[in-house]
Amino acid sequence: MQSTRQGVSIGLRVLIFALACCFIFTGSVFGQSTASVTGSVTDATGAVVPNATVTVRNQNTGEERVTQTDSAGVYVVPSLPVGTYRVEIKASGMQTTVASDIPVQVGVRIRQDFSLKVASTSETIEIRGTAPVIEGTSVSVGSVVNQATVQEIPLNGRHFVDLALLIPGTVTPPASGFLTAPLRGQGSFAFNTAGAREDTTNFMINGVNLNDPVQNQITFQPTINTVQEFKVDNSTYSAEYGRNSGSIVNIATRSGANEWHGEAYEFMRNSYFDARNFTNPTNVTSAGNLVPNHQAPFIRNQFGGDGGGAIKKDKTFFYLSYEGLRQRQSVPLSSLVLTPDQRTQALASSDSIVRSLVGLIPAPNSGTNSYVSSATANVDIDQGTANVSHNFSDANHLNVYYALQHDLRGEPPTTQGNTLPAYGDHREGRRQIFTLNDIHVFNPNLVNEARLGFNRIHIIFTANDTTNPASLGINSGVSAPIGLPGIIIAGGGGGGGLQFGGVNGFPQGRGDYSAVLSDTLSWTHGHHAFKFGGEYRRIDNNNFSLTPGTFTFASVAAFLADQATGFTANTSNSASRIYVNSVGAFVVDQWKVMPRLMLDLGMRYDWYGTPSEAGGRFVVFNPAQAALALSSQPYNQSALNFQPRVGLAWDVFGNGKTVVRSAYAIMTDQPITGIVTALTTNPPFALPVSFAPSTATPFVSFNNAYGAASGSVAPRTIAPDYKDAYVQSYNFNVQQQFAGDVGVMAGYFGSKGTDLNIIRNYNQPVNGLKPFPALSANSPIFPGKPLSTILSEESVGNSNYNALWLTATKRFAKGLQFSGSYTWSKSLDYNSRTNNAAGAFLPQDSYNLRNDYGPSDFDARHRFVLNGIYNLPFKGNRFVEGWEISTIVQLQTGNPINIRTTNASFTGISAELRPSITGPVQTGFTPATNSSATAIQYIQNRSAIYDQGAAFGNLGRDAIYGPGFTNVDLALVKNTKITEKVTWQIRADAFDLLNVVNFTQPVASVPAAQTFGAPIAATSTFGLITSGTRFTAGDFGTSRQIQLAMKLIF
């Protein structure tokens, strides 16, 4: 073992030294995500033209590069900032030929060929460059979303990440997604593509990491007005990119140019213009009468401006932006409360604590023993950016980008399960990103790109209630103003339950800092285009959390008698200061073996350091000794992260219109810091206590809860042999260009994931007995302490993805552009790390993981997506001209439903067991048999599913599929020229134009003790769709919504 560590140490030193050399010899540090231009130069007979002079000029900034064609007549100009370019070819005895308006797109190798004519005059031949519709110069499979698409298509909420849903292989997420479900006012922070988990995407802005290291989601949503364009690579991407196995999102931000340009705008949404939600009918019955049901108000205003230009022509440029969001969403609340008799009984009680708490519960106001009210969910976001570029010379380009965002979000009580209006929370964040980039041209064949960047996040979650529980006499071990303990009363008000009080785990907060230093050297030599590079990353993650505890009462009578059957609390501040150092290096060779065949070869190596805790607070469970002990290195870092990439691109007929590509790649994932954060919540640094009822002590009271709690320990741990997950990605695809501006692709795409993260329970009972009933007498921490669950982070998961992708793309010509794709796929895994159910992170049987192998939570067998922009061909006056329509169409089959039981006696964890079935489960849409007027019965034969008790059921994981997703968005835009350089734009966006009801998943919990063949109780919600639409945070998927906007563009 020692020799292995020594080898890793030596290798690490060599790599760091090599990286240091790169930075020492490259001078200054770098700008935005880049691209390259290549092509061949021939004469009229098709013979190659060597030594021709090639001048590439950025039409926006005046920056120039000069090179020559090689002996095969090929030129390559690497590391160009994104923009529009002019390429000029001069050769002895030939007419000068120029191609203008070539769109150089982020992360793309643009091909522009030239055929020169013999010089008969001094006239220059002008041709117009075009964006590629097929990719014949790379085996990396991805899609560029250009600026017109980013700016013009209808995008609900104008959230940048939602644009990834336009990419083939990407799916609309399930409503229960962890990172993919949209947050109120902020949208989704991740997406699923090509069978990858939602936490495996590497977001990059101007070539610098934009990921939150704790959960691996995007740090913040860049304002789409500041996005020049972006590219998503989601299969066999280049060895330049590492850290994640799912996809690479490469964002290029807008920068200034010689010509000044900008815009001021406001986008407005108001529920007055929206269609009613399915669960919000026009009229409802109240006290036997039909009364109007007012629509919950929703108001959103997004406003701002951006612009830039040249400080000094051809030299220094800037681009500044600001955007604000103000959103107010009314959330209806309805809670069963105490009956008048129960309230009278409580106020006469001799228990002062109960009397005080009853005073916090409002009286019924709806005539049905319910308290009906609403809460306003406020979202305020302010984001500003600054982008400055400077050309020191044609050989040196510098770019600096900075973004700052402050966001404040108020969540209603329902977000955390509370039912009374006073018990919501608010969440405040401050996010910063900085990139410093430099491109240095040593000579036409040797170009260096260097990058320095950081991103910082500071987030605080705080409950609205700040009561000090000790002031009411509650003995929960908490004597600070962090809110009442959570109080859960089953059957509250004689019906469905009552919950109020504090939020478990609040207040909490974290401050994360990520720094990146990287370098890429491009060298063109003969038929080879080499890239060499390396990267160093530092992550710091600081966390804290407190919890007010939770009391559980079996009934209202038990609450009034102060007899709780459950109590949990953690009386200490769980805090951590985690840091990680990582390095990587790569080499890429794009080898033009022959004019029609290119090989793309690469090798990447990543060393992901094991996380360390600055205060030495990592505590792990050692199963061999049944002991808790401190650990400075909770798992051994892997030294085997070699990631080869190999592929070919064959231009079948040599005309660049028919290309066959195939590739294979291995990509690894850097473990998120979240897998070790929980180690700092183990004793002795955190002191969890819990009460379990027994015959001798059947209940606990508010005034003696902490002293009566048994304090059994439920430690978190990680496997000492934890490995870095890796994915093998492979594809075969054929591309064909038609009619000059239309390209199609058909291909097979697959992947196999190995060593994926799974959480399992070490202490799952066997024949009713826990393997570890208590810590051993030799445990350094809490010897002899009783143990409950022991959840361990392990790298034993697998996944498999197979798909057919069909795509068609038309670049903008004659007023029309579109891109469409169809995906037929199947994704399987052991676990998808979503919130599909309460115990979804855990397998049903921790001793038999293969039993959970089934469809991924995000699996969608069929998906079609189309987006397009069409400039209507009307000619005439200002009113007639300038009309434009754009659209997004999404059609997708449903995601799986993971049906569970609430039985916890068998495995010790609730909502982990799956039920049994007596035959095929039938699904459909019929009115529910319970009393709800808007509930839908989705599982038609509910009685075919039953709780088999203390045994594993025969229903497979994710074996039943839920409702599909259909959405059509349409925008109507009018551009009116005020002057030659000033345009006034008005637009109306209709989201879910057809007002299709996109149902969420049905309730997936089988009623407790539902016996074989017994009919489901009429009041049961199992198998019913009760919450209506898929997403309820005010964004897409709820009902038809109208957005109005104005822009002043100059």
N, C-alpha and C positions, 0 to 999 in steps of 0.2 A: 504493500500500500504506500509505503514511504517513497519508493522509486517512482510510482505513478504520480504522486503529488509533486515530486521534484521535477519530473518531466513537464508537467503542466506549468509549473512555475517558470522553468527555463523558456518554454514556448511562449508564455505570456510576456516575459521580458523582451524576447526577440520581437514579438508583434508590436509592443509598445514602442520599442526603439525604432522600428520601421515606420510607424505612424509619426513619431516625432521627426524623423528625417524628412517625411513628406512635407510637414508643416514648416520646417526650417527652410527648405529649399523652394517653397512656393510663394513666399512673400505674404501679401495680404490675403484676407479671407472673404467669402463668396455670396452670390445673389440668388436668383430664383431658379426654379426647376427648368431644365434645359432640354434641347432637342438637337437634331443634327440634320444636315442636308447632304444627300449623296446622289450620284447619277452617272450615266455614261455619255460620252461625247463621241459621235461618229460622223462620217461624211455622208454624202448623198448615196454612195454605193454600199454603205453599211460598214465600211472599214473604220477601225478605231482611230481616234485622233489623240496621240500622246502629246504631253507638254503644252497643252492649251492652258491659257491663263484664265482662272476662274475667280471672279470677284463677287462676293456675297455681301449685300448691303441691307441693313435694317432700315426699312422705309420710314419707321417711326422716329428713330433716334439718330440715324446717320452713321451708325457703327459699321465698319467694313472689315471683311476678312479676305485675304488673297491667298490662293493656292494654285496648284497645277494638276492636270490629269496625269495619271501614271502611264506605264507602258501599255496597259490594257484600255486606256482611255477613260478610266474611272476617277472620279474625284470624291472626296469626303471632307466635310467641314463639320467638326463636332462641337458640342457644348455651346450652342447658340441660345441666347435668351428667347423666350416665346415672343412671337410677333409676326409681322408681315415683311417679307423679304423680296429683294430683287437680285437675280443671279445673272451675271454677264459673262459670256464666253468669247474669248479672243484667241484666234489661232492664225498662224502665218498662211496667207493665201486663201483664207476663208472669210465670209461675211461675219461681222460681229452679230451675235445673237443674244437677246435679252429676254428673260422670263420675269415678269413682274407680278406683284400681289400673290406671292407664294405664302400660304398660311403655314407657318412652322409651329406645330402643336406640341404640347408638353409631353415629354417622354416618348416622342415618335421620331423615327428615322425617315424623313421625307425624301422621296425619290423624284428627281426632276431630270429627265434625259433630254439631250439636245442632238439634233441632226443638222449639221452645218452645210451651207451651200458654198460653192466656189465663188470667190469675190469677183464680181463684175462691176460693182459700184461701191461707193463708200457708205451706202445706206445700211442702217442697222435694222435687223429683223426683230420685231417685237412680238412676243407671245405672252399669253396670260397663264400664270400658274394656277393650280387647283389643289384643293385638299384631297388626300387619297381616300378612296372608298374601299380599298383592300390593302392588306399589309403584307408586302413581299420581302421586307428587309429585316424582319425580326420574327422570332418564334414565340415571343411573349404575347399571350392572348389578352386583349383588353379593348376598351372603348374610350374614345375621347368625347367628352361633352363640351361642345364649343361655346363661345361666348353668346351667340345668338340664342342657343337653347337655354343656357343659364339665365339669361335676362328676359326672354320673351314667353316661354311656355307658362301655363297656369300652374302655380305651385302654392298649395295651401300652407299658410304660415311662413312661406318663403324660407324654408329650412334647407340648408345646403345638402345635408346627408340624404334627404328624400330624393335627390337627383340620382342617387345610386340605384334606385328602383327601376331606372330606365335601362340598366345594363343587363345583357343576357346572362342567365344563370342566377340572378338575384331574385328573391321572393319577397312578397309582402309578408311581414312578420306576423306570428300569432299574437293575439291580444295580450297573452300572458308573458310575452318576451321580457327578459330582464333588462337588457340595454336597448333593445329595439323598440319597445313600446314607447310611444311619444310622451315626453314630459309636458306638463301644462305650459304652453307658451314657448317651449324650447325645442320641441320636436324630438326625433329619435337621435340617439348618440352612437348608433352602430347599425349594422345590417348583416343579413345572412346571404352569402353568395357561394355558388359552386360547392355546396355541401359543407361549408366551413361554419364553425361556431361563430356566434356573434362577437366574441372577444378575441378574434384572431385577425382583425384588420389593422394594418399599419397605415395610419393617417399621416401624411407629410404635407407641410406647407413650405413652398420654396426649398424643398429638399431637406427640411428639418422636421424631426418627430413632433407630432401634434397629439400624442396619446396621453391619456390619464393612466399612470402606471399601476394604480390600485385595481382597476377593473378593465383596463385596456379599451376604453371608449374614447371618442374624440374629446379633446379638452373643451372646446367651445365651437359653436357653429359660426364660421366666417360669414359676414354679411354678403349675400350673393352679388351685390353691386360691386364688391371688391374682388370677385373671382374672375380672372381672365378666362380660364378654362381649367378643366381637370381631367385626369385619366384614371380609370380603374383597371388595373391588371389583376385578373382573377384566375389565371391558369398559367403555369410554367413561366413565371416572370423571371427577369434577368437576375444573375447572381449579385448585381449591384445592390439589390434590396434584400434585407434580412429582418430578423427580429420577430416576424410573424409568418404564419403559414397560410392564412386565409386569402387576403388580397392586399394590394397596394393602392392607396388613393393618393395621387400626386397632384397637389393643388398649385397652380401658378396664379399669383395675385396680379392685379392690374397695376401698371406702372405708368409714369408720365411719358410724354412724347414731345416732339418739337411743337406740335399744334396743341393748343390748350383745349381741353374738353372736360365736361362734367355734367352733373344733373342734380336736381332737387326734386323730392318726391314725397308722396304720402299714399299709403294703402290703408283702406278702411273696411272693416267688417262689422255688421250690426245684425243681431238676431231678427230685427224687424224685417229684413229681406230674406231670411232663411225659411226653408220648409220645416215643418214640425218633425221632431224625432219620433220614431215608431212608438217609443214608450211614453210619449207626451201627447196624448190625444187631445182633440179640441175641447171635449167635455168629459167630466168625470162625475161619478155619483157621490154625493156627500149627504149624509143623514137621510138617505132615500130620495134625494132630489138631484136632478141633472144640472150641474153648474158649469160655467166656463172654466177652462183650465188654461191659465196664462202660461205662455212660453217663457222659460227661464231666460233672462236677459244675458246677452253676450255682446261685448263691445271690444274691438281690437283696433288700435291705431299703430301703424308702423310708418315712421317718418324719418327723413334724413337727407343728406346730400353728400356728394363726393365729386372730386375733380382734381385735375392736375395739369401740368404742362412743363415747359422748359424754364429752368432758372437761367441757364446759358445754353444756347442752341448747340445741338450735337454733343453737349458735354454733361450737363447736370439736369436731372429731372425729378419731379416729385408727384406724389398722388396721395391725397388726404380724404378721409371719409368719416362720417358719423351716422349712426342709425340708432333710433330709440324705439322701444316697444312699450305700449301701455295697454294692458289687457285686463278686462274686468268680466269675470264669468260667475253668474249666479248658479249655485249648486243646490237643488232642492234637497231638503232633509226631512225625514219622517222617522220618529222613534216611538215605540211603545213606552209609556211611562207609568208611574204608580196610579192606581185607581184612587178615587177620593177616600174610600175606606182604608186603603193601605197608607195613604198620606196621614190620615187622622191617627192611625195606630202608631206610626213612626214618631209623630210630633208628641205623642203621649209617652214615648219610651223613656226609660231612665238612662239610656245609653246616650251620653252627650255627643259622641262621635257620630252615631247614626243620625241623630237629630240635625247635626251640622251638615252632613252629606245630603240628607233629604232636602234641605233648603237649597241645594244646588240643582235639584231636579225640577224642571218646570212642570206646571200642571197641564193636563191635556187641554187642547184648544180646538180639536177637530170633531168632537162629538163621538169619537170612536175609541176613546182612551189612548189616543196618540197625540204627540206634540209635533205639529207640522211647522217647519220654518225653512230658512235658507241660509246659506253662507256665501260670502263673496270671495272667490279665489282671485287674488290680485297677482299680476305679473308685471314687473317693471325691469326692463333691460336697457342698458346704454352701452354701446360699443363704438370705439374710435380706433382708426388705424392710420398709420403713416408709412409711406413707401418712398424711399429716396434712392436714386441710381446716379452713378457718375462714371463717365468714360474717361479714365486717365489718358488713354490712348486707344488706338484700335487693338492694341495687344492686352489691354487690362480694363475689365468692367467690374464695378463694385455696386452691390445692392444691399440696402438695409431696410428691414421691415419690422414694424412694431404694432401690436394690437393690444388693447386693454378693454375688458368688459366687466361691468358690474351688473349683477342680476339679483333680484329679490322676488321670491315666489311665495305666496301664501297658499297653503293647502287646507282644504276643508277637513272636518273631522273624519269623514268617510274614508279618506286616503289611508288612515291608520286604524280603521275599524270602529272608531267612536261614532256614537249616534246622536249626541247632543251638540248644539252649535258652538259652545264655548271652547271646545277641546280640539281645535285644529293645531297647525304649526306653521312656522315660517322658515324659509331656507334662503340664505344669503351667500352669494359667491362673488369672488373677484378672480379674474382669469387674465393672464398675460402671456404673450408669445413674442419672442424676439428672434430674428434671423439676420445673420451677417454673412454675405456670400461674395465670392470673388472668382472671376474667370480670368485666367492669365494665359496668353498665347505666347509660347516660347518660339515656335515656328509653325508654319501651316500644318505640320504633321504631329505636333506635340502641344497639347492644351491641358491645362490643369484647372480643376474646380475645387475650391475649398469652402467649407461650411462651418459656421459656428452658430449655435442657437441655444435657447432655453425656453421652457414653458413652465409657468407657475400657476397653481390653483390654491385658493384658500376658500373653504366652504364651512359654514356653520348652520346646523339644524337646531332649532329651538322650539319647544312646545309653547303654545300661547298661554297656557295655565302655568303660573309661577308660584303657586301656593307652596308654603313650607308645610309638609304633612305633619311635622311635629307640633305645629301651632294648633292643630285640631286634636292632638293627643294620639295620632296614629304612630305606632311603634313599628316602623318598617325598616329601621336601621338608617333612614335618610333624615337628615336634619338641615337640609338646604332648600332654598326656594327654587326647586326644579320641577314642581308640579305634584299634584296628587298621584298616588299610585293608580295604575289602571284598575278599574272596578268593573268586572264582568258579571252580570246577573242573568243567568239562564231563565228564559220565560218571563222576562221583565214585563210588568203590566199585564200579566196573564197570557202572554203570547210568545213573540219571537225573540225577545231578549233586549237587554239594555246594557250599553257600555259607555262609560265616560271616565274622565280622569286623564292622567298623564300618558305619554307615549313611551313605550318600551324602547330603551336605547337612546332617548333624547334627554338632555342635549348631547349632541355629538358634533365633531368637526375634524377637519384635517387640513394640513398644508403640505402640498406636494411640489417638488421642484425637480425638473429634468434638464440636464445639460448635455449637449451633443457637440462633438468635434469630429469632423470627417473630411476626407479628401479623396478626389478621383482624378487620376491622370489618364488622358486619352492619347494613344499613340497609333498613328496610321503608318503601316509599314508594308509596302507591296500589296498583296491581296488580303492582308490582315488588318482589322481595326481592333486594337487591344484597349482594354480598360483595366487599370489597377487601382485599388483603393482600400481604405480602412476607415474605421469608425471607433470612437470611444464615447461611452454613455455613462452618465452618473445620475442615479435616481435617489432622491431623499423623500421619505414619506413619513409625516408626523400625524398621529391620530390621538383623539381622546373621545371617551364616551362615558356618560353616566346613565343610570336608569332608576326611575322612581319605584320600580317593582310592580307586581300585579296581584290582586286578590280575585279569586273566583268563587262565586256563590251559586249553589245548585238551584236556587229559587228566590223569589222576592221574600218569601217568609224567612228563608235563611239569612238574607241580607238584613231584614228588619230585626232579626234576633242576633245579628253580629256573629254568624257562624259560617266562616269561610272554609271550604273544603280544599282550597289550593292557595298557595302563596309562594311567590318567587321574588328574589331581589338580588342585587349585586351592590354591595355597600361601598365599593371603592371606585375611584376614577381609573378606568382602564385606559392607559396611555402607552404610546410606543413611538420610537424614533428609529425608523428602519432606513437603511441605505444599501445600495447595490452598485457595483462597478461592473461594466461589461465592455468587451472589445470585439471587433469583427474585422475581417479582411477578405478581399475577393480578387479574382482575375477573370476577365471575360475576353473571348476572342471571337469576333465575327469574321469568319474566314470565307472569302469568295473563292470557292474551290474551282469554279468555272463560271462563265458569264451567267448561266441559268441556275446555278446551285450554290446556296450559301449554307454553311454550317455555323451554328451558334453554340459555342462551347463556354462553359464557365465552372468555376469552383468557388465556393464560399465557405469560410470557417467562422463560427461564432463561439465565443466563450462568455457564458452568462454567469456572473459571479453569484455565489450563494448569498442571500440577504443576511445582513448583520443588524443587530439592535444596539444602539449607542449606549443604552443603560443596562445592557446584559439581562433583558427581561424575557428572553425566549425560554419557555418551559415546555418540555415534551414528555409524552408518556412512553415509557419503555416497557413493551409487553413481556419481554423476557424476564424482567424483574418486578413487573406490576408496580412500577414506581414512577413518580413525577420527579424530574430533575432539570436543572438549568442546562442550557445548551448554547454554545457560542456559534455552532454551525449545525442547524437543524437537519440539513441533508447535504450530501456530497454533490458538488457541481459536476456536470458531465464534461468530459474532455474530448468527446467524439462527435461534435457537431459539424462534420464535414458534409457539405451540401452540393453535390454535383448537379449541373444543368447541361443538357445536351439536346439539340434539335436541329432540324433542317428546314429550309424553305426552297422549294423547287419551282422556278418559273417555267411552266411546262412548254410553252411555245416561244418563249423568249421575247414576248411583247408586253410583259407585265400585266396581262389581263387574266391569266389563269395560274393560280398559285396553289401548290399543295404544301401543307406544313404538318410537321409532327414533332413532338417534343416530350421530354421526360425531365422531371426535376424533383429534388428533395428540398423541403423547407422545414425549418424548425420554429418553435415558439419559445420566446423568453417567458418563464413563469411570471405571473403577476404577483405583486407584493401582497395581494390579498390572501394568498394561500398561507402566509406566515403571520399575518396580523393577529389572528385569533390566538396564537401561542402566547401573546402578551396578556391575554385575559385569563390565563390559568393562575391558580394559587401559586405562590403567596401574594402576587401582585394584584390580583382581583379576588374578592371573597364572595363567591356566589352562595346563596342559601336558598333552600326550598323546603316546603312543608308537604308531606304526603300523609293523608289520613290513615289512621289505624283504628283497631277496635278500642284500644285504650284511649287514644286521642283522635276522635272523629272529626274535629274541626279546630280552627284557630280564630282568634278575635283580633280586631284592629289594634287593641292596646297591648297585646302580648305576642304579636306575630313573629317578630325577629327572634325573641328568646325561644319560641317553641319550634322554630324551623330546624329541621334535622341537618341541613347543610350538606347533603350528599353532593359529590363533585361530578361534574360532567365536563371533563377536560377536552380540549381540541389538540390534535397532534398532526404530525406529518411523517410519512414513511422515510426512513433514513436513506433509502436507495431511490428516492424520487428522481425521475428522469425528465429531461426536456422532451416535450411532445414533438413528433415530426410527422410530416405528411408527404406522401409520394403523389405527385400530380402528373398526369399524362393526357395527351390528346392527339387526335388526327383530324385535320379539317381541310376542306377544299374551298377556295375562294374564286369567284368569277366576277369580272367587271363587264357590265353591259352599257351600251349607249353612252359611254363616256362618263356619266355621272351617277351610275347606279352600281352598287356592289352587293353580292350575296355571299353568304357563307353557310356551309353545312358541315357539322363536325361531331365527333364523339369526344366527350370530355369525362374524365374519371379521376378519382383520387382515393387514397387509402390512408387513414389516420391511425397512428400507433402511439402508445404511451400517453394517451390523452388523460386529462385530469378527471378524477372521480372521487367523490367523498363517500366513505363507507363507515359503518358502525362496528368498531372492534368488539363492542360489548353486546352484540345481538344475542339474546338468550338461546341456548341449545337445550331442548327438552325442558324448557321453563327455567333453566339456570343460567345466570350470567357467567361467562368465562372469567370475568374479573369483578367479583362482588365488592371488593374493597382494595384500597392501596395496601401494599405489603407493609409489614412491620419495619422493613429496612428502607422504605421510601424516604428520601431526604426531605420531602415536602409532605406534610399531612399524613404521616404513617397511620395505617389502619382506617383511614377515612372511607366511608361507603362511596361506591362509584355507581353512576347511572350510565348514560350513553357515553361512548368515547368515539368521537368523530375524527376520522383520519383522512388527510389529503393524500391521495395516491395517484400514480401515473400508470394505470392499468387499463385504460379505456381504448376502444377501437372504433373506427368509423369507416364507412364505405359509401362512395358516391359514383353513380353512373348516369350519363345524360346525353341526350341529343339536343344540340343547339342549332337553330335555323335563324339567320339574321338577314335583313335587307336594309341597305342604307342608301339614301340619295342625298348627295351634297347639294348645297344651295345653287339652284340654277332656274331661270325663268320664274322666279318668285316662289319656288317651292323647295323645301327640304323635309326629309322624314327619316326616321329610323325605327325599325320594328324587329321584334324577335319572338320566337316561340321556343319554349324549353319543355322537354319531356324528360323527367328525371325521377330518380329514387335515391333518397339519402337514408342510410341506416347507421345506428350507433348504439352504444350502451347507455349514454346519457348526453343530453344536449346543453346542460347548464342554463336552462331557462326557468321561469317560474310557473311551469305548466300545472303544478299542484303544490300543496303545502310541503310535501316531502320530495319534490321533484329532483332535488340535487342528490337524493339518496336512492340506491337500488332497492328493490323489494327485498332481496335476500343478499346480504353483504357477503355471504359465503358462496354465492353462485351468481357471478356477474353476468354470465352468458344468458341467464334467464331474462335479462332486461334488454337483450339485443333486439331492436325493432326499429320502426321508422323514427327518424329524428323529429323532435317537436316542431321543427320548422319545415318539415317535408311538405312539398306541394307538387303533385305529380304532373300537372299541366299548368303552364303560365304563358300568357300572351301579353305583350306590352308594345304600345305604339306611341310615338310622339312626333309631332310635325308642326311646321310653320308654313303658312301660305299667305303671300302678299296678293291681295285681290287685284285683278288686272283692270281696275277702273281708271279711266283717264278723264280729265276735265278740270274743274275748278278745285279750290282747296277742300271743299266739302266732299267732293266725289273721290278725290285721290287720297292715298295714304291709309287705306283700310287693310287690316291684317287679322287673320284668325290663327289660333294655335290650339293644340289639344294634346292631352295625355289619355290613353285608353289602357286600362288594366283589367284582365280577366284571369282568374286563378281559381283552381280547385282548393278544397279546404285543407287545413292543417289537422294533425292527429289530436285526439282527445285521450288523455291518460286517466282512466277511471280508477278511483281509489276507494278504499273503505276508511272509516274513521277508527277502526280497531287498532289499539295500541298495546294490548296485553301480550301479543305474540312476539313482536320485535322490539317493543319498548318505545317506538316512535309512531305518533299518530300520522294518518294519511300516507302511509308507506305501502301498505298491502294492497294488492289488486284483488278484485272479486272473482267469482266463478260465473260461468254462463252455461245455460242449458241448451243453447242453440245459437244460430246466427242472430246478431243484433241488427234490428231494422231501424233506419233513420228516415226522417222526413220532416215536414212542417205542417202541424195541425194545431188548432187551438188547445191550450192547456186545460186540464180538468180541474185545476185548483181555482181559487177565487180571483186570481189576477186577470184583468181584462186584456193585458198586453203580453202575457207570457205565452211562449210557443213550446209545444211538446216536440222535441227533436228525436229523442230515443223513443220509438213507438212501442216496443214491447219491453217496458222497463222491468216487468216481473221475471224476465229471462235472466236477469243479473241479480246475484244475491251475495250477501256477506257469508263466506264459508267459515267464519269464526277463526279459531287459532290454527290457521293453516294457510299455505300459499294458494292463491286462486289460479284457475286455468286460463284466465283472460290475459293475453299478451300485452306488453307495454305498447301504448300508442296504436292499438289495433283497430280503433274506430276513428273515422274522419269526420270533422266538423263541417260547418257551412263554408262555402266558397266566398270569393271576394270579387266584386264587379264595381268598377269605378270609371266614369267618363268625366273628364274636366275639359272645359272649353273657355278660351279667352277671345274676346273681341276687342281689337285695338285700333285706335284712330290716331295717326300721326299727322299733325298739321304744321307745315312750314310757316314760321313767323318771319324769319329772315333766312338768308342763305345758310347761316350757321346755328340758328336757334329753332328748335322744334318743340311744340307742345303736344304731349301725348296724354290721351285719356283712355282708360281701359276698364272693362268689366270682365271679371273672372267668375265662372260658374263651376263650383266644385261639386262632384256627384250630380252632374247635370240631369241625369235620368231619375234621380231620387230613389235609387235602389237601396233597399234595406240590407246592409251588410251586418248580419247577425254575429254576435260574439259566440264563444263556445258555450254549450250547455253546462249546467251544474254537474260536476263529475264525481261527487261524493255519494256513495251508496249509503242509504240510511243504516244506522247502527242496528245490528242484529236482524237485518233483513234476511229472513230464512228462505230456504229453497222453495221456489214456486209460489211463495206468498205474494199476494197483490201489494203493490206499492200504495201506501196511504195517500188518500186524496189530497192531503195538505203538503205532501212531500214535494220538494222542488227538484229532486234528482232527475236528470235527463231533460230538464226544462231550460229554455233560454229565458232568463228572467231580467237580465240587465240590458237587453236590446242590442244596441249597435256595438261594433268591434272596438272602436276607440272613443272614449268619452271625455278626453281632455280638451275638446274644442277644435281639434284639427280634423284631418280627413277621415272618412269612413263613418260619419254620424248621420248626415242628411244633406240635402242640397243646400249649399251655402253660396252667398253672393259676396264678392269682394269688388269694391270700386277703387280706382286709383287715378292719380294724376302725376305726370312727370314734366319737368321743364329740362330739356336736353340741349346742351350747347357744346 
